[in-house]
Amino acid sequence: GTLDNAGDDFVVGTAGYKLYLDGGKISGGTISSSDDTKLIATSSDGTLDGVTLNADGLVQESAIVSVTGGLNVNGLLRLERTTNHPSDSYDTGLDFYGAGAELGGSGVVE
């Protein structure tokens, strides 16, 4: 499904909420954290469309997150790959496509 977050700030960590990107789409707005809770993208992939990430994030091994409309990272976004295997089924990353698909912000992607 799609979380239409345009113009809003979705705060993870509040009252135990966690946010998993598990094949769905987050459209617009800001994702923030009230503690050290992360946005976690699973191996079911997903899409970030015009999102500002004011929290840390983790793209789990074998996850490819599509980015449309830009992604601003103001925390640490970690791409996890723990398996050293030549198969592309273990590929992990961000896939930018379409007009305005840019990476911005003051954070770090590693």
Secondary structure, 3 states (H helix, E strand, C coil): CEEECCCCEEEECHHHCCEEECCCEEECCEEEECCCCCEEECCCCEEEEEEEEECCEEECCCCEEEEEEEEEECCEEEECCCCCCCCHHHCCEEEECCCCCCEECCCEEC
